Amino acid sequence: MTLRSLTAVALALFLTGLSLPGVARAEDQRTVEFANGQSRHGVVTLDPAQTGIFFLQDGLETGMEVHYDWADLSADTLVALGESGYPVPQAARHLPSDTATVMEVRPVLPAVLGVKLTTKEGESVTGMIDAQFSTERIVHLLTPGGRRGPFPRDEVRMESVSLAPQLVYPPEELYRMLLSQGAPQTADDHRFLGDQCLKLGLREQALRHYGMYELLQARERPEGRVVDSLRRIRQDLADAVLRDELYTVGKHILDEEYDRALHELREATARGNAPEGVLAELNRVAAEVSLLRERTITERVIDSWEAFQDALLRSWAVDRGLAFADAFAATTRSATAEIRRRVAEKFSLSEEAVARIWADRPSNRLHESSYGDGTWLVEMPDLGGQEEWWTKATNDRRYAFLRAVHAEDQRRVIRTGHKGCTACGGTGLRGEFRGEGLPGGAEPPASGGVAAGPGPRSCPTCRGLRHERYVLYR
């Protein structure tokens, strides 16, 4: 019996008659699609407050339900729930889903059902019941600070509480629990998993998955192209063993363990139990991996610098506990030093050697980054309101802003320029002051004019600037 099962038994012994507040027990098994595109199967129960649902994913034990607001669910799921009698607000069914913002602050792993003990002296202790040491007469708790107890059962008052999993499980167990929800297959899977790791405080794991995302989604990076080829091959395979082997090969490639990847590819093709077309594709992949292995250390250092730079900036953009001022300072002051250190560790080189390789990198790679709706933050910083923008902005908008800041501050800038604001068509005005929505397409009041800066008539995206700032750099 696992520790989690023992915990469930212990809870049954000590909390007979108690249940997680608000969780109905009617069995409604269905597949739930979330607004971020993920879908999972499990048991759905209505939140008595009717603000959403409780969801118990298949494979998790009773007591590990997670609450989701209506806004966290996809439009199709909201309609299906409404048709099944759930009191989904009519307005919620028509809310547009913003995949960049939905669930940014939702729990990543289900809350753990724990207990709060209150002693006769008024001391309160919260944690999970330690099933290994607790009995019907005494209680031991597992808390972030270690095991607490014993507490005589008849001298304490107990009530059930929901605990964040990071307050109970060690980092390696939290990461294992995340991976048990499904191994990442695509670039977006790695990005999603990186977001989850960051919310649980697993920063190193988050940076790894963000790095995998950057390698896979950037077409100019050879590792991503090769792993994407493997993914397409795996999709058409009926042999589950071979599918798993090719998934492992892909992991080796992303980790730059090319010898291991080639060895496993050769073993897989040597068995000859795959269709001829698949074997030919695998031989082609093996040839591409051989070319990757022959790349110079200079090429690998430069590629790793790029990937880790983007992973680091994304981690700061996704971190909802990081203030704007701190994110801006980290991007302009400490990012380059941390990238240099980590790349040096990866290749067992000195930081000075890595710095020289990066400084001497070829100049034929051009990149462009835009500040987007954060342009006013650098062109009109005296407006104030930076923290408000940072709090409300989606992760993608925050990342785009940090990437542009880093590019202009730390990279070789070819030029900066402006593109017309797409939200207002380069007028700098709100829609009602551009004549939009006026009867017969009438013109706005003559006093409206083109905004010259921030004001009540200004476009809320560009703040009256009429443009977005971009950086072209190497």
Summary of the structure (lengths in Angstrom):
residues: 474
radius of gyration: 26.9
end to end distance: 56.6
largest distance: 82.0
contacts: 1391
relative contact order: 0.06
helix: 48%
strand: 17%
